[in-house]
Amino acid sequence: MLEWRAGGTNMAKLINYEEIVKKWKTFSTDMLLPSYTGIPTFFGIPSQKEVKDLDIALVGVPFDMGVTMRTGTRLGPREIRNQSRIVGVYNHHMRMTPFAELRVADVGDVPFQTTYNLEEAQHDIETFYGTLSSAGVLPITAGGDHSITFPILKAIAPKKKIGLVHFDTHCDTAQPFAGSGLHHACPFRNAVESGLVDPERAIQIGIRGGFELLWQFSYESKMRVVHIEEFYELGSKKVAQEIREMMGDEPVYISFDIDCLDPAFAPGTGTPAAGGMSTFEALQTLRGLRGLNIIGGDLVEVSPPFDLAGITALAGATIMFEILCLAAESPALARS
């Protein structure tokens, strides 16, 4: 039996953690075991290949063919799974767990027919997420590089344009270069041009660095760009308030590139840039977004080979859990 004492010394009360967890709609015995034991799944939840009877699917996309600099994000989902066991299953700020009332499973990784053809690989991603969408399952993803977001949006975006909340160092709205228009620096240009994202309901937060000239499409299409300097001037609460006002009740997708964080908090990524957010500031911003009509989200660009201590993957797993908790309260789930 796993027990702990709640309250102070004068209010000691034994809580049977095992009995509580077993009553949740999502339960695995791994949730009750030390984080270093068992086969790692996201947050210790059940592994399930079938997508039927699920509310939310946690998915890995081990893919980095779209990078323009350092490779290694194909190893991201596996290490995020490892570190997610440390994160646990309860959100102390929101005072809830997404696993109590919802059916959530780790559905594994997207299977690829090829890892040597970018277009075909993106088709594999779109096909996999199309299956989730057809089943009415809301996906939360661990990448992989940021090129994966475009095929995900192609699969899950409804017929009407959606809103976008995008945390990053880079706007990722570059034009095609080096022989491709599907790399990780242009998924949101592609999403807007394909009619998936409403640029006037898209906000990009944490932008900085020497690639500013590549992001003209963001300004020309009227996307809201919040450079890191403005983020610090406004503060996380005002930025979160602006996001809520911009998104309203309409469908929205959250995409978080781990390089939005300063390299001090996330050294293991392909294109690090100094002067970013702390992990706490990122979490505080996300915590201000409760109630949004979220239809999916991703955490991308964790590259474990550049961070042997696992700091980046731990930050990524923590942010992924925060997005999962936001999605668990989404009106999109109530409709499905």
N, C-alpha and C positions, 0 to 999 in steps of 0.2 A: 504493500500500500504506500502511495506517495502522499505525504501530508506536509503542510506548512502552517505556521501560526500567523493569523491575521490580527492586525491591531498592535497596540503597545503591550507592555508587560502587564498592565491592569485589564487588558481586554483580549487576553490570549484566547484564540479559538482555533481548533484544529479543522482544517479544510481538507477533505478527501479529493485531491486533484484527479485521481484515477476515475472516481465515480462521476465527476463533472464532465471530464473529457469523453467518456464512453457514451454520454447522452447526446453529444453533438452529431449533426447530420454527416459531418466529415470526421472520420475517426480512423486512426491507424495505431497499432501498438507502439510504433516507432516514436509517436508523439510523447510517450511516457518514458522513453529510454534516454540515457545520456547522449548528447549530440555527436559524440565520436563513435557511436555504435550503429550497426545496421547498414543497409544499403541506402545511400543518400537520395532522397527525393526533395523537391522544394518544400521546406518547412516540415519535413517528416510526414507529409500527407500521403494517402494511398496512391500507388501507381496504377493507372488504368488506361489501357489502349483504346477501349471503346469510348465514344463521346456521348452515348445515350445516357439519359438520366443525370446530366450534369448541369449545374448553373454556371460554373466558371471552370475553365481549363487553364492550367499553367503549362506553358510550352517552352521548350528550348529550341533555339535555331543556331546550331553550331556552324557558322558560316562567316567567312571573311574574304570572299573573292572581290568584294566591292571596295576594299580599302585603297587609299591613295598613298599611305605611308607605312606604318609598322603593322605587320600581321600579328595574329595571335588571338583575335577575338573568337575564333572558332572554338577555343577552349573555354570561353566565358561561361556557357550554361552549366558545364560540369562543376566548375569551381564555385559558381553562385549557389548551386545545390548544396555543396559542402558547407559553405558559410551560412546558408539560410537556416541550417539546423541550430546555429547559435542564436539567430534572431528570435526563434521561438514562434509561438502561435497566438499571442495576445498583444493587442495594441494598448499600451498603458495610457496614451493621450486620448484616444477615442473611447476608451473603456469598453472595448468589444473585441471579439474575434470573428473573422469572416467564416469560420468553420462551424459555428454553433448552429446556424439556421440555413446554411447553404451547402449544396453538394459540390465539393471542389476536389479535383484530382490532378496529379501530375500525369499528363498524357504523353510524356516522353518528348523526343526530338523530332523535328521535321525530317522525314527521310528524303534523301536526295538521289535522283537518278544519275546526276553528274555533279561533280564539284569543279569542272573545268570549263563550263560554259555559263556565263553570267545570266543570259536570258533564259536558258533552260532551267537553271537553278531557281530563279525568281518565279518561274512557272510552277515549280514544285512547291514553293512556299504558298503561292496563291491557291493552289489546289488543296493543300492541307487545311488552310484556314477557311476555304470555301466549305469544306465538310463541317467545320465547327459552326460556321455561320448558318448553314442549312439546318443544323440541329438546334439552333437557338442558344448556343453556348458562347458566353463572353470570354474572350481570350486575354490573358496577361502573359507577356513574353519576356524571356531572357535571351538577349542576343549574344554573339553575332554583331556584325557591323551594322551601321545605320541604313545601308541599302535595303535591308529586309523590311523596313517599314512600308515602303511603297507597295510591294505585293500584298502585304497584310491588309492595307487600306483598300486595295482593289477588291479583296475578297469580302471584307466585312462592312464597308461603308454602305449605308442605305442609298436609295436612289437620289435622295436630296443631299446637298453638300453638307459636310460636317464641320464642326469647329476643331481647332487644333491648339493644344497647349504643349509647347515644345521647349524643353530645357536643354541648353547646349552652349558650347563655346562658339559654334559655327551655325550660320543660318541654314546650311545645306540646301541652298537654292541656286547652286552654280549651274552654268551651262555645260553641255557635254564637252569632255576633253579626254585626251589620251585614248581616243577611239571608242569611248563609251558614254552613254547618257544615263546609265543605271548605277553608277558608283555611289559611294556613301556620302558624297558631297552634293547630291541633287535629288534626294527622295521627295522633298516637299515642293520643289519646282514641278516635278513630275506629277505630284498629287494635285496641285492646283491646276496645271494645264490639262489634266485628265478629268477635271470636273468633280473630283472627290472631296476637296477641301475648299471652303469659302475663305479666300485670303483676308477678307475683312473681319473674319471671326477666327483669325490665327494669330497667336502671340508667341514670340520667340524670346526666351529669357536667358540672360547670362552671356550674351554675345560679346566677344572681344578678340584681340589678336590681329595678326598681320594679313588676314585674308579678306578684309573688309570689301575690297573691290570686286570680289566674286559674288557679293550678295545684292547686287542691284535689283534683281528680280523681286526680292522681298519688298523693297521700297516702291518699286513701280507698280506692284500688284496690291499695295496698301496693306501688307502684313504689318503687324505691330512688332517692332524690334526694340527690346529692352536691353540696352548694353549694360554690362556689369556695373559701370559707374552710376547709371541711373537706378539700377536695382538697389545699390547701397544708399543712394540719396532718398529713395522712396521707402525702403524697408519692406520686409516680406509681407507684412499685413496689408499695406496699400497695394502691393503688386497682386496679392491674392484677391483683394477686393475688385481690382480692375479686371482680373480674369473672370471672376464670377459675373460681373456686369456684362462683359463682352460675350460670354458663352450663353447666358440665360438658361432656358429650359431645353435648348436644342441639343442634339447628339454631339458628343465631343470625344476626341481621342487624346490620350496623354502619352507623349514620347519623351523619354529622359535619356540623354546621352551622358554617360558618367563623366566625360571630360568637361561638363558644366562645372564640376567641382574643381577646386584648386588642386594642383598636383600634390600638395602636401597631404590631401585627404584621399586622392585617387591617382597614384603614380602609374598604375597599371592600365594604360590606355594608349591607343595608337597615335593620337595627335594631342598631347597635353599642352596646355597654355596656362602660364602663370597668371595669378590675379583673379581666381574664380571664387565661387561660393564655398563656404564650409558645408559639411554634411548637415549640421544642425540647421543652417539657413535654408537649405533645400527642403528638409523635412518640414520646417515651419511653414514654408510657402505651400507645400502640398497639403498640409493640415488645414489650411484656410479654404480648401476647395470642396469641402463636404457638401453633398447634395447635388453636385453636377451630374448631368445625364451622360455618364461615361459608358461608351460602347466597347472599350478596349484600351490597352496600354502596353508599353514596352519599356525595358531598361536595356540599353545597348552599349557596346564599345568597351566592355571589360576585357582586358587582355592580360591574363594571369602570368605569362612569361616575364612581364615587366614589373611584377610585384610578388615576389616569393613569399612575403609575409601575409598575403591575403587581405590586406587593408582595403584594396579597391573592390574586391569581390564581396567583402562584408558590407561596405557602403552600398554596393549595388543591390545585394539581397535585402538590406534594410529599406531602401527606396522602393524596391519591387513590392515588398510587403505593404508599404504605405499606399502604393497605387492599388494593390489588391483590396485593402480595406476601404478605400474610397469607392472602388467598383462594387464592393459588396453592398453599399447603400444606394447604388445608382437606380433611378427610376426605370432604366432600360431592363433591369432584371425583373422588376415587378410586371412589366408588360409582357415579357417572354414567358 
